[in-house]
């Protein structure tokens, strides 16, 4: 497993942790009801699954577009500062560690505790409206997604090419999108599972903080390749032969 693959793994895991965060997971049914215009009962019974999936997909495309554009912007800026690559990695490592400590609950950064999501009063008008709601969600800055997204963007600035940064944010968006789409197709199962999982949400938040701290330390110390070499030991031989 090389450095790029480790970065992809971390970005995808960060996306999943964003979905499991306290300000996303409990609101998934509300988001689905809002973008589809259906009642919670209809969603649970699987009424018009095709429309539900289409709305969910467009919602995902909307917030993914914003995240990917942010990734492209961060990576593009990083290219202009390539001569300061080592300094950027070190500063980025410190920033990511601070964000990780915030998520872990070691201390709280007041600006990240303020609610900055965009609230829309009415249901979206058709599929185009759903796409717009997804973009509004992506543009919003929430206490939970903000630190994780900020960490991935900071890491994206250290990439050698702009497309590498775009790829990281695409994978991050995928990690957030996949469980959302699964929930949209099986909401009744999701609600039952959520009841059992709810007490673990604070643990997930702290775990995501630990993940960011690990990423920050690796960037700060320049040991990211060491982790990649270590994880290679656990990669099956048939996979190594293909990469």
N, C-alpha and C positions, 0 to 999 in steps of 0.2 A: 504494500500500500504506500503510494508516494504522497508528497506534500499536497498536491492538488486534490487527491482522493480524500485525504483527511479533512481538508477544507470543505469539500462537498458534504461529507458526513456531518461535520459540525453545523453547517448551514441548514441542512435538512432537519437535524435534531432541534436546532433553534426554532425552526418553523413550527415543528410539532409542539414544542414547549410554549410557543406563542399561542397556539390554539388551546392548549390546556391551562392557560393563564386565567386568573380570577376575573379579568374583564372581558374575556372572549367566551370561554366555555359555557358559563351560566346563561349567556345571552344568545347562544346559537339558535334556540327555538324562536326567539323574538326576531332575530335577523331573518330567519327563513320565512316566518309569517309575514314580515314586512315586505320582503322583496317579491314574494309570490302572490301576496294579497289574499292568501287562504287563511282559514282559521287553524288553530293548533289541532283541533279534532280532525279536520280534513287531512292535515299533514300526517298525523299519526295513523290514519286509516289508509294512507297511500293514494288519496284521490288525485288523479291526473299526475302521475309520476313523471311523465314526459315534460310537462310544463314546469314542474318543480325542479327537475334536473337542469333544464335550460336556464331558468332564472338563477339557480345556484352556480352554474358554470359561468354565466355572464358576471355575476357578483365576484367570483373568483378572478376572472379575467380583469375586472376593473381594479381590484386592489393589487393584483400582480403587476399590472401595467405601471402603477405608481411606484411600487417597490423597485421594479427593474429600471425605471427611469432614474430613480434615486441612486441605484447602484451604478448606472452608466455615468451619472454626474460625478459621483465620488471617485470612480476609477479614472475618469477623464482628467479630473483635477490632479489625481495622483501621478499621471503621466508628466504633467508640467513640473512636478516636484520630484522627479525621478532621481535627480542628483542628491536629494536629501532622503533617499530611500531608507537608510539605516535609522535616521532620526525620526522619520515618520513611523516606522515600525515600533520604535521605543515609546514615542509619545502615544501612539495608538494603543500599545500594550497597557500603559498606565490608565488611559481613558476607559478601556474595556474592563480592567480590574476594578475601577471605581464603580462602573455600572453593575458589575457582578456583585460587589459588596452591597450595593443598594438593593438588588433583587434578593440577596441572601438575608437581608434584614439586619446586617451589621450596623448600618446607619441608613437614614433616609434622606434623599435629596429632594427638597421641597418643590423645585420646578417640575420634577418628574411625578409628583403626587397630585398635580392639578389635572382635572379632566379637560381634555381638549378635543374630544371627538366632535364631529359635525352632526348635529341633530336635524333631521328632516321631518317636517310636520305631517306630510301626506305620503301615501304610498306612491311608489314610482309608476310612471305611465308606461306600461308595457316593458318589452325587453330592453329597449334603449335606456329607460329610466333605471332599470336594474343595474346596467353597466355603470351608469352615473353614480348610483349609490355605492357600488363597489369601489369606485375611484375616490369617492368622498371618505369611505372607510379607510382606504389606504393613505389618504392625505392627512387623516386625523392622527393626533399624537396622544396615545393613552399611556397611563402610568405603567401598564404591564408590557405592552408591545414595544414602547419607546426604547428602553434600555437594550433589549435583545436586538431590535432592528438597528439601533445605533451602533451596537458592537459589530454586527455583520457589515454595515456600511464602512465602519472604520477599518475593518479587516480588508474590505474590498479596495480601499485606497492603497494598500500595500501590494496589490497584485501587479504583475509585470505588464499586463495588457488590459485595455478597457473591457474587452470581451470576457476576460476572466472574472472581473467584477460583476459584469452583467450575469454571467453564469451563476455566480454565488447567490445573487439576489433571486434569480430564477429558481434555484434549488430551495432557497429559503421560502419563497412563495409556494412552492410545491408542497413543502412540509406543512404549511398552514392550510393549503387548499384540499389536500387529499382527505384528511379527517372531516373537513367541512362537507365535502361532497358525499362522503359515506353517511354522515348524519342526515343529509338531505334526502337520501334514498331509504333510510331506515330510522326515521325519527323515533318511532316507538321503542325500538331497541336502544337507541341513543339515550332516551330519557330514563329508561330503566337502569342502564349502565351508569349514567351520570349520578343517580341517587346513591349508588354504592361508591362511586369514585370521589364524591364531593369532599369528603374529609381529607383526601390526599392532595387537594389543590395547593395548600400552603407548602407541602413537601415538594411538589413539582416546581413551585416558584423558587424555592431555595436551591433545588437541583439545577435549575436553569442558571441561577446565579453562580453556582460552583462551576458550571460549564464555561461561563464567560470568564471567570477568574483564571481557569486553566488556559483558555485561549490567550488571555492577556499576558499571563506569565510566560507562555511560550514565545509570544511576539517580543516581549520585553527582554528576554534572555537570549533570543536568537536560537532557541532549541526546538523550533517547530519540526525541523527535519528529523530530529532525534525521535520524536513521537511517531513520525511516519515509519521510521526504520523499526521501531519497537512493534508497531501494529502489524508490520509485514509478517512477523513470526506467526500470527494467528490467521493469516490469509491462506486458504487452501491452495495447494500446489497447482490444481487445474485452473484456478483463477489467475494465479501469477503467470501462467504460461500464455494467457490470453491478453495480458496487459503489458 
